Amino acid sequence: MWRLLLNIYTRHVEMPTQSRITKRMTTAIRISTTDRPSPEHVQRLFKQTDWADTRSLEGIAIMLEHSSLCISMWDGESLIGFARALSDGVYRAYLDDVVIDEAYRGRGLGRQLLEAVSDHLQDIEQISLLCAESRIPFYTKFGFELSDITYMQRRYD
């Protein structure tokens, strides 16, 4: 099972863009588990959220080091998407920090990022995540459903 999480995974996506002359062109968007982004890259994306905008570079570096799976989405050298998971490799995985750069939202890239995550976690018995209520319709497209289990947390702020 761990072999699944450690396999090299790269998917190329053709994304239409427009030049100044309004010609249709395509840019290769790269999705990878091997190109680990720097903490600075990830922090830039997190600053665009309301749930991770205060995370420190030091904390992000530790997070990247200890996550079971990190999937990054790149447009050239620019990190434009990120997701990570923590997993035991068999029974449980927790999906967290799914984010697409503001400038790239609305183009279906979040769907492609979640498809890549799903490919990697396909043999896991149960995948859990927390999300804002507004994001529920997005995640239900990938088979997630509301749980009747009460969520509890302990914070050490």
N, C-alpha and C positions, 0 to 999 in steps of 0.2 A: 504494500500500500504506500509506503513512504516513497518508493520508486516513482509512483505516479506524481507526487508533489515535487520531486526533484528533477523530473525530465525537462529537457530544454524545450521551450515552447515559444515559438514566434509565429505570429499571424500577420500577414500584410493585408491592409485594407485600402482599397482605392476610394478616395474621397474627392468629389468634385469641388473645384474652387474656381473663382473668376479672377482674371487678370484685369489690369487697367483698361485693356482694349475690349473687355467683356468676352474674350475667347474662353470656351470651356476647356479646362485643363484638369489633370488629376494629380494629386499629391499622395504619395505613399505614406500611410499612417502605419506605424509599426507597433505591435503589441508583443511584449516580451516578459518572461520570468527571469531571464538571465541578466538583463541590463538593469541592475539595481540603481535607482535614482539616488542622487545625493540628498542629504537632509535639506539642503537649500532649495532644491527643486520641489521636494514634497511640501516644504513650508510655504512656498509661493502658492501652491494649489490650496493648501489648508487655509490660508489667509482669505480666500474667496468664499469660505463657508461661515456659518454661524455656530458650528459645533466644534471646530478644531482651530479656530483662528488665533488662539493664544498659546498654542503649543510651541515649546522651545526647540531650538535646533538640537540641543543635547538630548532631550527626550525623544525627538523624532529619530535620531541616530540609534538610540537603544531600541526603539520600536522596530526599525527596519532590520536590525540585527537579529531580533528574537521572533519575528513573524515567521510562521510556517511557509507562507506563500505571499509573495508580492508580485503583482502584475502591473506593469507600467505600460503606458500608451504614449508614443512619441511621434511628433511631427518634426522630422529632422533631428536636431539636438534639443528640441523643446519638449519637456514633459507636459503632456496635455490631459493625461488621465492616470488614475491610480486606484488600486484596490488591494486589500490584504486580507489574509485569513489566518486564524490560529486553529490548529487541528491536531488530533491524536492520530490521524491517518486512517481511521477505521470507522469509529462511531460518531464522533462529533467534530464539527467545524463551526467557527464563529466568523462571520464575514463582517468586515468593518472598513471604515474610511474609504468608501466608494465616492470618487469625485472626478468630475470632468471640468477642465478649464472653462471659465465663463465664456470666452470667445469661441469655443467649440461646441457649446451646448445646443441642443435642438437639431443635431445632425445624425442622430442614431448611434453616436459613439458610446454612450452609456450602455446601450443594448449590446454592442459588440464587446465591451469590457466585461459585462456580466456573462455573456456567452463563453468567453475565455475562462472566467472563474468557474463556471459550471462545468466546462470540459475538465478542468483540473480536479474538481471535487466530486466528480460523478459517482465515485465508489463509496463516498461517505454516507453513512446511514441517515444523519440529520445535520442540516446546515441551518444555523440561526443567525439572525441579525436584528438590530434595532434601527428604526428609521422614523423620521417625522411622518405624521399622519398623511401629509400631502404626497409622500413618496410611495404609499401602499399600492396604488394602481400600477406603478412601474414594476415593483417587485413581484406582484401577483402574476405578471406576464412570464415569469421564470419559475413558476410553481410554488412560490412562497405563499403561505396563508397565515391568517391571524391565528394565534395560539390561544387556547383557553387557560394556559398556565400563567400564573401571576409572575411578573418580572420583579425581582428584588435586586437591590444593589447596596453596597457599602462603599462610601466615598471617604477618602483620606485627605481631603482638601485642607 
